[in-house]
């Protein structure tokens, strides 16, 4: 089936550092969504992207829809302890029956 | 505006039993998707219902089934439970129609199923 390659799998960061993660595919997407999941909870939608090249911010988070429509990245600036969690990307393929395809997640861990 | 509600939050069942999980989507949403998440794993897509019809299906055995009612509420059923079915089951709702923004999915808190 279709796959999204999300990297890195996990990140150990110092508080205050900037973070970057991305999702890539060989397929073309119409929509990219970024979610954050905290332990024991459902994922929460952070940012939605609808057009190639679109750059959207939500506070310290910024995400971009790749020009080729095959990738997207999420940046977190000046990380804080509450940023810990698992970040997922999801995309809707150009030629699909509305189904979302999910990345495997990036686990963000703050170094003590 | 109420969010996605899943019941129950926690469930313990014995191997061989069956279980039914419930999901009430956001008012107005017509699409409900179900996912299985095991510890440290990503989201494994089970199936999606739109306007009472199954529109998409993942690669799970037939023991996993679902349905959607006319008010868009959905249930998921797992028969003949196995130990490996222990997981967090998540439900997500969306508008589900043709507008591009209709793909935005909103999740419930999940049902934690433990099979012993």
Boltz contact constraints between the chains, C-beta under 6 A:
constraints:
  - contact:
      token1: [A, 31]
      token2: [B, 100]
      max_distance: 6.0
  - contact:
      token1: [A, 31]
      token2: [B, 103]
      max_distance: 6.0
  - contact:
      token1: [A, 41]
      token2: [B, 109]
      max_distance: 6.0
  - contact:
      token1: [A, 42]
      token2: [B, 90]
      max_distance: 6.0
  - contact:
      token1: [A, 42]
      token2: [B, 107]
      max_distance: 6.0
  - contact:
      token1: [A, 42]
      token2: [B, 108]
      max_distance: 6.0
  - contact:
      token1: [A, 42]
      token2: [B, 109]
      max_distance: 6.0
  - contact:
      token1: [A, 42]
      token2: [B, 110]
      max_distance: 6.0
  - contact:
      token1: [A, 43]
      token2: [B, 107]
      max_distance: 6.0
  - contact:
      token1: [A, 48]
      token2: [B, 104]
      max_distance: 6.0
  - contact:
      token1: [A, 50]
      token2: [B, 100]
      max_distance: 6.0
  - contact:
      token1: [A, 92]
      token2: [B, 103]
      max_distance: 6.0
  - contact:
      token1: [A, 97]
      token2: [B, 56]
      max_distance: 6.0
  - contact:
      token1: [A, 99]
      token2: [B, 56]
      max_distance: 6.0
  - contact:
      token1: [A, 102]
      token2: [B, 42]
      max_distance: 6.0
  - contact:
      token1: [A, 102]
      token2: [B, 43]
      max_distance: 6.0
  - contact:
      token1: [A, 104]
      token2: [B, 42]
      max_distance: 6.0
  - contact:
      token1: [A, 105]
      token2: [B, 42]
      max_distance: 6.0
